[in-house]
Amino acid sequence: MAARPLKEIIEPGWADALEPVAERVAAMGDFLRAEIAAGR
């Protein structure tokens, strides 16, 4: 599953606030999806 833009998954105000760290949020999502896929 590919990361989606924050504005597609959270309220626009939060998406604007988190925009400076959007890459880090996406990386955390990638990590968590990999952990789930590995059964952890």
C-alpha positions, -999 to +999 in steps of 0.1 A: +000+000+000+015+033-010+015+063+013-013+088+006-011+125+010-020+137+045-048+158+032-065+126+019-065+109+053-068+136+080-085+169+086-070+196+065-059+217+095-040+188+109-025+180+074-013+216+072+002+215+107+020+182+099+032+191+064+067+200+076+071+164+089+050+146+062+080+126+050+086+113+086+049+105+090+050+085+057+082+067+068+065+057+101+035+044+082+058+023+059+076+009+090+043+000+107+029-016+076+060-037+073+058-047+109+022-058+105+031-078+073+058-095+093+033-105+120+047-083+147 
